[in-house]
Amino acid sequence: MFENGEFVVYGQVGICQVKDVTTMNMEGVPKDRLYYVLQPVSKSEGTIYTPVENSKRPIRRVMTREEAEDLISEIPQIETLEIDNEKQREEKYKECLKNSSGREMVRIIKTIYDRMSKRIAKGKKATAVDERYMKMAEDTLYSELSMLLGVPKDKMVSYITQKITIH
């Protein structure tokens, strides 16, 4: 269970701070069911209430600074996604996003980057699905890394590129 004040990654919302763990005083809601009260970091207004036992939307601790640095150094070795069937592409992206781990975000980004490069070389544009999932994966990953490493989110690509080329 997460504690008050702890930072977590909550599904596609991204980084949130746990403000409370409480029960809900609402009709139709079991009185003994615990909920996290989450405050998204990217938006100052808005509060999220989610059951502590929630299998639909994953919630995990934010990486440590060391884990973030390790992830960046491992990026060249992280394999792209193997997608045999075009129709399964979006499903595979969704599966990785649901997991919400940094490693899975890197896999999506690398896969789509490779795919987009090949399409552009053939004179084709990126697909809307690829663009949408690239943005989601980048937002999720870069927000977390930015918070941990103190690097502005919009500078994260150049920061990562520099770190990878140094090694």
Helices and strands as residue ranges (DSSP letters): E 7-10, E 14-23, E 34-40, E 48-51, E 59-61, H 65-74, G 75-77, G 86-88, H 89-99, H 102-121, H 128-149, G 153-155, H 156-166
